[in-house]
Amino acid sequence: MSIRPLVIIPDSRLRLVSDPVVRVDAKVRALVEDMFETMYEAPGIGLAAIQVGVPERVVTIDVGPREGEDEDGEEEGERKKNPIALINPEIIAASDQLSVYSEGCLSIPEYYAEVERPARVRVRYMDLSGETREIDAEGLLATCVQHEIDHLNGVLFIDHISKLKRDRVVKKFTKIAREKERDGA
């Protein structure tokens, strides 16, 4: 297992539509292990393979509560791990009811915005054994699943906010990328 470097905007790879996984094999399982290690180290609650430069339809998620988390969900300790790997995930049903969460993204560091999405979704995916499964998700899990599936389709959470805010974010990160290039970082 190894921590992989994260792809950060404005990197054009984040706009790629990821390819379906044909077969769950040792290579895919190793990718998933690396993705979990990278996600936990970041720290994050979800990661799509494209965020580590692999354009395949693979997602890792862990929205497990943290040790000592209070009733408001305030994080006070280590996460109780509840890892989920989704291969070729697809949303097959979504509620009409919507919910709003403040979303962030490991590929857009330290930027958060309110995003409205369906409150509940049903997702079909393959597990690490290659078995087809379905999961019903609501709350934070539903938001995270939708956010990560968006990544597989070349969509970022900032695409769900106003054009003005999105343009500001992209401009900021483009400037940072240019400065890093110029400084040879």
N, C-alpha and C positions, 0 to 999 in steps of 0.2 A: 504494500500500500504506500501511496505517496500523495503529497499535497501538490495539486496542479495549479499553475498560475491562472488567475481569473482574467477573462476577457472583459475589458472596460469600454464604455462608450467613449468616443465615437466609432470604435472598431466596427467595420461593415459586416463582420461575421455574425454579429448579433441580429442582423436582418435576414439571415439565411433561413429558408424553410428546411428543417432537419429531415433526413432520410429515415424511413422505417427500418427497424431492426429486423433482419430476415430470420436470424436464429439466435437464441440465447445460448451463448457458449462461454468458455473461460475468459475470452477477451472482453465480452460484455460484463461479466461478473467482476472482473478486475477493474473495469471502468467505474462500475457502481461503487466498489470499495474505495477507489480514489476519490470519487465524488463525495461520498459520505465524509471521508477524512478532510477534504477541502472545505466542505460545507460547515462541519463542526468547528474547524480551525478559524473560519472567517470572522465571527460566527454568523451562521444563517440558519433559516428553517426550511429552505428549499433551494434546489440547484438543478438547472437543466444542463445537459451535456454540452450544448453549444457555448455555455458560459465558461467551459474549460477548453474550448476550441474544437470540440468533437460534434460535427453536425449529424447526430443520430438522435432518434426519438427516445431518449432516456431521461428520467427525472428521479431525483432523490428528495425526500421530504421527511422532516421530523418536527412536528408541532407539539411534541410531548411537553407537559408542564415542567417547570423547574422545581427543584427541591425548595421547600419553604415558600413557594409562591403564595401570595395572599389572595383573598377573595376577589380582588380587582385585577388579578393576573399580573401584578407587579413582580418582576423577576428578582429573587433574592438569593439564588444559589445555582448549583449545577443542574443541568437539564437531566431529567429522567428520560433516557433514550427510548424512542418509539419509532425506529426507522421504517420508512416505506419506500420501496423502489418500484417505479412504474415504467414499464417498457411499452412503447407504442400506445400511450394513453390517449383516449378520446372521450370527450364529453358526449354522453348519449341522452341525457335529460338534464334540464335546468329549471329551477323554480321561477315563477313569475315574480315572487317576492324578492326584493333586492336588499343588500346590506352594504354598508360603507365601512371600509377599514383603511387605516393609514398604512400604506404600503411603502416598502423600501426594496432595494435590489442590490445584490452583491456586485452587479455590473454597473451600478450607478451609485457609488459609495456616498454615504452620508446625505442622501436626498430622500425625502419622504413626502408623500402626497395622498390625500383622500381619494380613494377609487371606489366606485359603485359597481358591484357585480351581483349576479344571482346569489341568493342566500344559501341555496342547496343545489348540489349537482350529483349526478350519477356518472361514474367514470368506468369505462371498460379498459383493461390493460393486461399485459402479460407480467407474470411474476418472474423471479429469478430461476424458476424451474421450467419456464416456457409455458406455464398453464395460463389460460385465459381466466380472468377474474373480473369482478365488478365491486365497486366500493361506493357507498353513499356518503357524501361529505357535506358537512354544514359548518357554519362558523368560520373560524380561522383556517381549518383544513380546506374548506371549500374555496376560500380566497386563495390560499397557497397553491392548490391544485390548478386553479384557473390561471394564476400568474405564471406558473411553470409551463403549462401547456401553451400559453401565449408565446413563451420563448421558443418553443419548438416550431412555431409558425412565423417566427421573425417579428413578433409583436412585443413591445416593451410596455411596462405599466405606465410610462409617461405618455403613451399613445392614447390613454384614457383620460387625460387631463386637458385643460385648455391649450390651444395652440400657442398662446403667449407664454405660458409657464413652460411648456415643452421646449419652445425655441430658446428660452433663457437657459434651461438646463443643458441642452445640446451645445449652445455657444460656450458655456462655462467649461464643459468637459473637453471641447475641441481646443480651447485655449490652453488648458492644462496639458493636453497631449502634445500640442505644438511646443510648449515650453520644455517638456521632457525630452522631445526629439532634439531640440536645439541644444539642450544641456548635455545630450548624449546619455541620458539615463535609460 
